[in-house]
Amino acid sequence: MLIKKGGEIPSSEITPKETYLNRRSFLTAAAAIAGGAAISGIAGPLLEAGTKINTVKGPFGTDEKQTPYKDITTYNNYYEFGTNKDDPSRNAGSLRTRPWSVSLEGDVKKSRKLDIDDILKLAPAEDRVYRHRCVEAWSMVIPWVGFPLSVLLKQVEPTAKAKFVQFETLADASQMPGVREPILDWPYKEGLRMDEAMHPLTLLTFGLYGETLPNQDGAPIRVVIPWKYGFKSAKSIVKIKFVSDQPSTAWNTQNAHEYGFYSNVNPQVDHPRWSQATERRIGEFFRRKTLMFNGYGDQVASMYNGMDLRKYY
């Protein structure tokens, strides 16, 4: 599906520089409806960024204009490589994506440590989904390549005690200059409720625009949750842990007043320092109205029935 990611406004136009430097990602505002394509097959290991991936159209599609590849790969947030929007593209060349493995542990029947290339072979072709659309205070429409995260999570058979999933990302100061600074409490951690993690829109992502992920966009594997703000999408994942209690997350730990655990796109709940009613798409001058759940309400709203979304922001 097409997923909107945040956009192209200089940080100085959105929030004070000193505040910006304390954030991994701007809060996202919403946009279009997901689009999709399934991967027709992976012939072998995806050894490096830029490897071509064959894709076929999948069940979640949109006709929205896609954000140019250059913008997606040169204007993004990845604080392990720096706090400015162009830092990841300049500094992420030091990231080594092979060898790479992901540990799955916690409240599961079968703890496992899987090599990245074994993970990429898990889902049958019809379950590998190519998605778009992600947002922040700025927004993009991105043709992500991946498959539902649930395909991976089911491999370890979560127990009834598993109510949440926590993601932990790589924090290696020898490869990541940002980790040498106390920007956040490294390693970066993010979390989802179990039903959110198992939802078919939650994407385990390893590519964009029909190629494997560039380092600066979260190689070799990340998650994308299209109805939530961009900072929920953990990059360069090395551990997935199943837990019974709501786990800590990087930005909620940093500033719980501004960054809630759920972080659903909600135009009716303002960020403490700005309105979330509109967003600016990269390449466009005028702002757009933010859509509830980033336009995915038909698919995900039922998970939050009865919840006060101002309290559980």
Solvent accessible surface area in square Angstrom, and as a share of the most:
residue,aa,sasa,rsa
1,M,0,0.00
2,L,9,0.04
3,I,0,0.00
4,K,0,0.00
5,K,2,0.01
6,G,0,0.00
7,G,0,0.00
8,E,68,0.30
9,I,9,0.04
10,P,69,0.43
11,S,23,0.15
12,S,89,0.57
13,E,113,0.51
14,I,36,0.19
15,T,5,0.03
16,P,71,0.45
17,K,130,0.55
18,E,120,0.54
19,T,33,0.19
20,Y,4,0.01
21,L,60,0.30
22,N,78,0.40
23,R,4,0.01
24,R,3,0.01
25,S,4,0.03
26,F,1,0.00
27,L,12,0.06
28,T,1,0.00
29,A,2,0.01
30,A,0,0.00
31,A,4,0.03
32,A,15,0.12
33,I,88,0.45
34,A,4,0.03
35,G,0,0.00
36,G,6,0.06
37,A,8,0.06
38,A,9,0.07
39,I,0,0.00
40,S,57,0.37
41,G,27,0.26
42,I,36,0.18
43,A,121,0.94
44,G,25,0.24
45,P,70,0.44
46,L,10,0.05
47,L,115,0.57
48,E,119,0.53
49,A,51,0.39
50,G,35,0.33
51,T,43,0.25
52,K,151,0.64
53,I,13,0.07
54,N,103,0.53
55,T,47,0.27
56,V,76,0.43
57,K,161,0.68
58,G,15,0.15
59,P,98,0.62
60,F,49,0.20
61,G,33,0.32
62,T,26,0.15
63,D,153,0.79
64,E,39,0.17
65,K,174,0.74
66,Q,63,0.28
67,T,6,0.03
68,P,71,0.45
69,Y,87,0.33
70,K,149,0.63
71,D,29,0.15
72,I,0,0.00
73,T,6,0.04
74,T,52,0.30
75,Y,26,0.10
76,N,0,0.00
77,N,3,0.01
78,Y,1,0.00
79,Y,1,0.00
80,E,0,0.00
81,F,0,0.00
82,G,14,0.13
83,T,20,0.12
84,N,72,0.37
85,K,15,0.06
86,D,67,0.35
87,D,12,0.06
88,P,0,0.00
89,S,38,0.25
90,R,154,0.56
91,N,46,0.24
92,A,1,0.01
93,G,73,0.70
94,S,53,0.34
95,L,9,0.05
96,R,143,0.52
97,T,20,0.11
98,R,61,0.22
99,P,129,0.81
100,W,17,0.06
101,S,35,0.23
102,V,1,0.01
103,S,21,0.14
104,L,1,0.00
105,E,54,0.24
106,G,38,0.37
107,D,33,0.17
108,V,19,0.11
109,K,143,0.60
110,K,106,0.45
111,S,76,0.49
112,R,96,0.35
113,K,147,0.62
114,L,14,0.07
115,D,56,0.29
116,I,0,0.00
117,D,21,0.11
118,D,73,0.38
119,I,0,0.00
120,L,4,0.02
121,K,117,0.49
122,L,48,0.24
123,A,2,0.02
124,P,67,0.42
125,A,39,0.30
126,E,128,0.58
127,D,54,0.28
128,R,18,0.06
129,V,7,0.04
130,Y,33,0.13
131,R,0,0.00
132,H,1,0.01
133,R,0,0.00
134,C,4,0.02
135,V,0,0.00
136,E,0,0.00
137,A,10,0.07
138,W,0,0.00
139,S,0,0.00
140,M,0,0.00
141,V,0,0.00
142,I,0,0.00
143,P,0,0.00
144,W,0,0.00
145,V,0,0.00
146,G,0,0.00
147,F,0,0.00
148,P,15,0.10
149,L,0,0.00
150,S,12,0.08
151,V,25,0.14
152,L,1,0.00
153,L,0,0.00
154,K,124,0.52
155,Q,57,0.25
156,V,0,0.00
157,E,65,0.29
158,P,40,0.25
159,T,39,0.23
160,A,92,0.72
161,K,131,0.55
162,A,8,0.06
163,K,108,0.46
164,F,27,0.11
165,V,0,0.00
166,Q,22,0.10
167,F,0,0.00
168,E,33,0.15
169,T,2,0.01
170,L,35,0.17
171,A,38,0.29
172,D,39,0.20
173,A,42,0.33
174,S,82,0.53
175,Q,12,0.06
176,M,1,0.00
177,P,41,0.26
178,G,5,0.05
179,V,22,0.13
180,R,146,0.53
181,E,96,0.43
182,P,127,0.80
183,I,24,0.12
184,L,11,0.05
185,D,110,0.57
186,W,43,0.15
187,P,41,0.26
188,Y,0,0.00
189,K,64,0.27
190,E,2,0.01
191,G,0,0.00
192,L,0,0.00
193,R,44,0.16
194,M,33,0.15
195,D,59,0.31
196,E,1,0.00
197,A,0,0.00
198,M,54,0.24
199,H,26,0.12
200,P,69,0.44
201,L,1,0.00
202,T,0,0.00
203,L,0,0.00
204,L,2,0.01
205,T,0,0.00
206,F,2,0.01
207,G,0,0.00
208,L,0,0.00
209,Y,73,0.28
210,G,16,0.15
211,E,33,0.15
212,T,10,0.06
213,L,3,0.02
214,P,10,0.06
215,N,26,0.13
216,Q,30,0.13
217,D,0,0.00
218,G,0,0.00
219,A,4,0.03
220,P,13,0.08
221,I,2,0.01
222,R,0,0.00
223,V,0,0.00
224,V,0,0.00
225,I,3,0.01
226,P,0,0.00
227,W,0,0.00
228,K,2,0.01
229,Y,7,0.03
230,G,4,0.04
231,F,5,0.02
232,K,2,0.01
233,S,3,0.02
234,A,0,0.00
235,K,6,0.03
236,S,0,0.00
237,I,1,0.00
238,V,39,0.22
239,K,61,0.26
240,I,1,0.01
241,K,78,0.33
242,F,1,0.01
243,V,28,0.16
244,S,52,0.33
245,D,108,0.56
246,Q,95,0.42
247,P,16,0.10
248,S,66,0.42
249,T,6,0.03
250,A,11,0.08
251,W,4,0.01
252,N,40,0.20
253,T,85,0.50
254,Q,76,0.34
255,N,55,0.28
256,A,54,0.42
257,H,135,0.60
258,E,20,0.09
259,Y,3,0.01
260,G,9,0.08
261,F,13,0.05
262,Y,19,0.07
263,S,6,0.04
264,N,12,0.06
265,V,0,0.00
266,N,12,0.06
267,P,26,0.16
268,Q,123,0.55
269,V,24,0.14
270,D,85,0.44
271,H,7,0.03
272,P,68,0.43
273,R,89,0.32
274,W,47,0.16
275,S,63,0.41
276,Q,12,0.05
277,A,44,0.34
278,T,47,0.27
279,E,0,0.00
280,R,66,0.24
281,R,13,0.05
282,I,14,0.07
283,G,80,0.77
284,E,67,0.30
285,F,166,0.69
286,F,157,0.65
287,R,101,0.37
288,R,90,0.33
289,K,170,0.72
290,T,9,0.05
291,L,78,0.39
292,M,60,0.27
293,F,9,0.04
294,N,0,0.00
295,G,15,0.14
296,Y,1,0.00
297,G,23,0.22
298,D,145,0.75
299,Q,70,0.31
300,V,0,0.00
301,A,38,0.30
302,S,80,0.52
303,M,36,0.16
304,Y,7,0.03
305,N,118,0.60
306,G,89,0.86
307,M,46,0.20
308,D,79,0.41
309,L,37,0.18
310,R,155,0.56
311,K,133,0.56
312,Y,93,0.35
313,Y,80,0.31
